[in-house]
């Protein structure tokens, strides 16, 4: 998030999400955190459509997730 580069930060979260798919022992709760964090970067970048898409993923994986954005 250096210098408010939220799109760049979202790209880094995307890399993490992609890498997590290659790790068989990666925990579901950690994947949820990755999507939630990327959603926050998209939101700050003004890309609400992508932010909501990630929140949909969070809620699909954990319907009662308390940190999902309203």
N, C-alpha and C positions, 0 to 999 in steps of 0.2 A: 504494500500500500504506500510505498515511498512516493512522495509528491502526488498523492491522490491518483495513482495510476490503477484505478479499479478494474479496468478492462484487462490490464496486464496481470493483475492479481487473480482475476477470474480465469485467465489462461493457465496460470500455475495450478490453480485448484483442478482445472480440467486435466492437466498432466497427472496430478495425484490420483484422480478418479480413474483414469486410464490405467495407471500402474497398479492400482488396487485390484483391478480385474485379473491381473496376472499372478496375484499372490493368493494361493489357496487357503492360507490361514488368516486372511484379512477378515476382521470381525465386522458383522453387519452394523453394529452401532457406530463403528468408525467410518464406514461408508456413508451412513446417514449424516454424520458430522461434516464430511467433505461436501456433500450436496448442500447442506444448510449453509456452510461457510461461503460456497461459491454463489449461492443465492443472494447472500448479503452483499457480495461484491457487485453482482449484476444490478441489484437494487440501487446501490450507491452510484453506479455508472449511468443510471437512468434507463436501464434495459429491463423494464418491469416484466415483459413477456418471458424473458429467459429466467428471471427470478422466480416467477410463478411456476414455470415448468420444473425447476429444481425443487420447489416446495411440494409440487405434486409427487415428485419422486420420493421425497422425505415421507410424506403422508402415506404413500403406497407401501413403503417399507415399514413404517411405524405409525399407524393411524392415530395414535394417542400422543404423538410426539409434542412435548410441551414447549419446545423452543421454536417451533415453526412460526414463521412470520404471519401476522394477521392479515 
